[in-house]
């Protein structure tokens, strides 16, 4: 997440603008942001050309790493006892 914000700041983009560019790249409809305001700023700064990503926008978005989070813990029948013991040690004793 920090990398995304750093890249946005380095390229003089606001987080909403970066989100809007990402949505265009992925073909998704952006939610919560005002696409008209963000779009005007992106066109003025040449991130969008005729409603499509410019070369510099494509370069920026391909350089960003997007990762999907995985579960913090995978519990299987083999390690249930270990996690139960760890959990009981974390709980306060009375």
C-alpha positions in Angstrom: 0.0 0.0 0.0 2.8 2.4 0.8 4.4 1.7 -2.6 1.1 2.7 -4.3 0.9 6.0 -2.4 4.6 6.7 -3.0 4.2 6.1 -6.7 1.1 8.4 -6.8 3.0 11.2 -5.0 6.1 10.8 -7.2 3.9 11.2 -10.3 1.8 14.1 -8.8 -1.3 12.0 -8.7 -3.9 11.9 -5.9 -5.0 8.5 -4.6 -8.4 8.9 -6.3 -6.8 9.5 -9.6 -4.6 6.5 -9.3 -7.6 4.4 -8.4 -9.5 5.8 -11.4 -6.6 4.9 -13.7 -6.5 1.4 -12.2 -10.2 1.0 -12.8 -9.9 2.0 -16.4 -7.1 -0.5 -16.9 -9.1 -3.3 -15.2 -12.3 -2.4 -17.0 -14.1 -1.8 -13.7 -16.6 0.9 -12.7 -15.1 3.2 -10.1 -17.2 3.6 -7.0 -17.3 6.4 -4.4 -15.2 8.9 -6.4 -16.3 11.7 -8.7 -15.0 10.5 -12.0 -15.7 13.8 -13.8 -13.4 15.8 -11.5 -10.7 13.1 -11.5 -11.0 12.6 -15.2 -10.6 16.3 -16.0 -7.4 16.4 -14.0 -6.1 13.3 -15.6 -6.8 14.6 -19.1 -5.1 17.9 -18.3 -2.0 16.1 -17.1 -2.1 13.8 -20.1 -2.7 10.6 -18.2 -5.9 10.0 -20.3 -6.1 10.7 -24.0 -9.5 10.5 -25.6 -10.8 8.5 -22.7 -8.0 5.9 -22.9 -4.9 5.4 -20.9 -1.9 7.3 -22.2 1.5 5.6 -22.6 2.8 7.0 -19.4 -0.3 5.8 -17.5 0.2 2.3 -18.9 3.8 2.4 -17.9 2.9 3.5 -14.4 0.2 0.9 -13.9 2.3 -2.0 -15.2 5.1 -1.0 -12.7 2.7 -1.2 -9.7 2.6 -4.5 -7.8 -0.9 -5.6 -6.9 -1.0 -8.5 -4.6 -4.0 -10.4 -3.3 -3.7 -11.2 0.4 -3.8 -14.7 1.6 -5.1 -15.9 4.9 -2.8 -15.2 7.8 -3.0 -18.7 9.1 -3.9 -22.0 7.4 -5.1 -24.5 9.9 -5.0 -28.1 8.9 -5.7 -31.3 11.0 -1.9 -31.7 11.5 -1.4 -28.3 13.2 -4.6 -27.8 15.1 -3.0 -28.6 18.4 -0.2 -26.1 17.8 -2.6 -23.3 17.1 -4.9 -24.2 20.1 -1.9 -24.1 22.4 -0.8 -20.7 21.0 -4.3 -19.3 21.3 -4.7 -20.4 24.9 -1.4 -18.9 25.9 -2.5 -15.5 24.4 -5.7 -15.4 26.6 -5.4 -13.8 30.0 -5.6 -16.2 33.0 -8.0 -15.6 35.8 
